[in-house]
Amino acid sequence: MKKNNHLIDKFNYHLKRILGLSFHDCHLLFINPKKNSCLNVYLANSLEDISLMLNSEKSLKEKVLDMVELTLNNKFLILNKIRDDVYDVKNKHYIWNYDFYASYKFKDCFYLDARKVNVPGTGFDIKVPWEISRMEYLFSLAMAFRINKEEKYASKIFEIVNDFRKENPYNSGVNWDISMEVGIRLANIILATELVQDSKAYLKNRKALIRLTYEHVVHIKKNLENKRNPNNHYLGDLLGLAVGYASYPYLFNKKDIDFVINETHKEIKRQILPDGVDFEGSTSYQRLTGEIIAFTLIPLLKLGFKVDEQEKELIKKMCEFTINIMDGNHLVSKLADNDSGRVFQLFLENDSNHSFYLNALLPLATNQMFDYQYLINSGGFIFVSSKDEYKYEAKELSLYEHSKIAVYKNDLYSLLFTASIPEINQMPGHAHNDILSFVLKINNKEFITDPGTGEYTSSEEKRNLFRTIKNHSTVSIDDNEQRIFPPSSFDSMFDWETKLNESKIKIGNKTISGEINYFDEDKNSLKHSREIRLSEKEISIIDRVSGMKNNCKLYLPIHPEIKIEIIDEHTFRLKSKNIEATIKGTWSFSLTKGVYAYQYKDYVDSVVVVGYSEKEENSFQIMING
């Protein structure tokens, strides 16, 4: 049946190209904008209160007006950078189907053919046009309108949205390829337009907005990403449906609304592990998943959704995990893939700051938010009316049993340790060969780090470079990877050819220990166990391997802002201002080149310390001064 629907969609696509009108368009001609009035989907406060808040907070008002001047001049916030290369001055159109990093324009085609005519892994990244088309930059225009109600801001919103509709017709091109992207785009459009619903531009464009919403919802319904181990993509689909149904409930029936409510209940319980960690084991995807859940629930609550007690506990634990791995600057260390993608974002900020999702999600479980000042500064007061901050007392040593992550924190340093194997829970999509690795922060500064991910579909070689064991603080046995990358294909960017055996992790009295069993390419069994002993200013790490034929190697990726001084073959020192850490061990240490990603597509050269040994048991100590 779904295949037949796609054939009908393709017929309509070509019919529109030839005649300029499809059967789909004919149906939409009968939409009555007066009957189908818009509800406030995201606003926790009235338009007047939002305007009052913006005008009373001087620094916030100035930041909004500074940002909106960039947006008015077609300099857009995309992937946490300001871009000035997505508007064609000559043709006076936005370049929606474009990878500005690779200078590649995606070909026009039926949406299901997007990856046939634009082959991933050949130098461009399909994620980039998706991010352009999420339209998070509409947020600043909407907020600026609320400050002074200047019509130019509302008009610019609809200029951008209408240009998207013209340049990306329904079911045409790469920006209809993934339903998750359709859902996030719709959420941004609805947020911006409901913030300017008292403008002349809104009244003028209201019917077109209803039509666009209907198109987005119909597309998502026909292309749900729930067939193969649903992940954050399916959550993005549900986000789009929730926003569409809450915006114009009269366009849809009770069966539609019940479906998205029931599926959201199911996915919250399935995608958040019982310890509160997103099943993919990535700290950055924890934020993306949390944002999607928050901004799906807010409209669904207006359609009758009730957050049950189990969901409240999962949401609370999800937020508490992120709070626990934050440092004193509210920055989160990376584990596995780091996706700079967001649902809503108003300003440039450190990509490791996850406070926005906490402020949006936490109130849905506790009626309290994370950080009031950040809530105001990020525009989060639009969604949240609570003024009480949530108090969380972290333990010195915490174990997240289901995700197999441990966290140690004292007044001097913190250590984040992972033995996570996401494919045991669902699928490995955003995992790395980082099992039994750790991230070390001293005085809120990362010393031993996780490099993140620089890109996804531009280059299989570059993506795998970030995922390899050599860029994580763990041990390889005879240069074997913990997982083997499959033969070259798009799927190889997000999959593995072999499965690992179950990993183990436990904590004791200031100790963390873990174990991993896996296989080499000849199916020989390999084993690595690691014991970490923690004290006030010293960390001792003992590594044991079995199945080794020749040698093993320890990899310690060093944050690019840390200086390295080699003392002798078995000793080196890491320095940052008045803090230094001396590392001494049985390994023979040397330096090699590494790579580090501050955020998506923002990567720099770094240094990896490599320890070499022909023994099955080795150890090293990290002694901290400062």
ZIHU-V361933 format. One record per backbone hydrogen bond with DSSP energy under -0.5 kcal/mol. NH is the residue of the N-H (numbers start at 0). CO is the residue of the C=O. Records with the same first field share a line. If there is no record, write none. Layout:
BEGIN
NH=CO + CO
END
This chain:
BEGIN
4=0
5=1
6=2
7=3
8=4
9=5
10=6
11=7
12=8
13=9
14=10
15=11
16=12
17=13
18=14
19=14 + 15
20=14
25=21
26=22
27=23
28=24 + 25
29=26
30=27
32=30
35=31
36=34
38=246
40=38
43=41 + 381
44=381
49=45
50=46
51=47
52=48
53=49
54=50
55=51
56=52
57=55
60=56
61=57
62=58
63=59
64=60
65=61
66=62
67=63
68=64
69=65
70=66
71=67
72=68
73=70
74=69
75=73 + 82
77=75 + 80
80=77
82=75 + 80
87=92
88=86
91=87
92=87
94=85
95=93
97=95
98=103
99=97
102=98
103=98
105=96 + 103
110=170
112=109
113=110
115=112
116=112
117=113
119=117
120=123 + 456
121=118
122=457
125=123
127=124
128=124
129=125
130=126
131=127
132=128
133=129 + 130
134=130 + 131
137=134
138=135
140=136
141=137
142=138
143=139
144=140
145=141
146=142 + 143
147=143
148=144
152=149
153=149
154=150
155=151
156=152
157=153
158=154
159=155
160=156
161=157
162=158
163=159
164=160
165=161
166=162
167=163
171=168
172=108 + 170
175=172
176=173
181=177
182=178
183=179
184=180
185=181
186=182
187=183
188=184
189=185
190=186
191=187
192=188
193=189
194=190
195=191 + 192
196=193
198=195
202=198
203=199
204=200
205=201 + 202
208=204
209=205
210=206
211=207
212=208
213=209
214=210
215=211
216=212
217=213
218=214
219=215
220=216
221=217
222=218 + 219
223=220
225=223
233=230
234=230
235=231
236=232
237=233
238=234
239=235
240=236
241=237
242=238
243=239
244=240
245=241
246=242
247=243
250=247
251=248
256=252
257=253
258=254
259=255
260=256
261=257
262=258
263=259
264=260
265=261
266=262
267=263
268=264
269=265
270=266
271=267
272=270 + 276
275=272
278=270
280=277
282=334
283=334 + 336
285=281
286=282
287=283
288=284
289=285
290=286
291=287
292=288
293=289
294=290
295=291 + 292
296=292
297=293
299=295
300=296
301=297 + 298
302=299
303=300
304=299
307=305
311=307
312=308
313=309
314=310
315=311
316=312
317=313
318=314
319=315
320=316
321=317
322=318
323=319
324=320
325=321 + 322
326=330
329=326
331=351
332=324
336=429
338=336
339=337
352=349
353=329 + 351
357=353
358=354
359=355
360=356
361=357
363=360
364=361
365=361
366=362
368=387
374=370
375=371
376=372
377=373
378=375
379=374
380=374
381=378
382=379
383=379
389=368
391=389
393=391
397=406
399=404
400=398
403=399
404=399
405=416
406=397
407=414
408=395
409=412
413=440
414=407
415=438
416=405 + 414
417=436
418=403
423=420
424=420 + 421
425=421
430=427
432=466
433=431
435=417
436=417 + 433
438=415
439=447
440=413 + 438
441=444
442=411
444=441
446=439
447=439
448=446 + 556
450=470
462=458
463=459
464=460
465=461
466=462
467=463
470=467
471=468
473=471
475=552
477=475 + 550
479=476
492=489
493=490
494=491
496=483
497=483
500=516
503=514
505=512
507=510
509=507
511=531
512=505
513=529
514=503
515=527
517=525
519=523
522=519
525=517
526=545
527=515
528=543
529=513
530=541
531=511
532=530 + 539
533=509 + 531
534=537
538=621
539=532
540=619
541=530
542=540 + 617
543=528
544=615
545=526
551=612
552=475
553=610
554=473
555=608
557=606
558=446
561=558
562=574
564=572
566=564 + 570
567=570
570=567
571=582
572=564
573=580
574=562
575=578
578=575
579=624
580=573
581=622
582=571 + 580
583=581 + 620
584=569
585=618
586=618
587=611
588=568 + 586
589=609
591=607
593=605
595=603
596=450
597=595 + 601
598=601
600=453
601=598
603=595
605=593
606=557
607=591
608=555
609=589
610=553 + 608
611=587
612=551
617=542
619=540
620=583
621=538
622=581 + 620
623=536 + 621
624=579
END
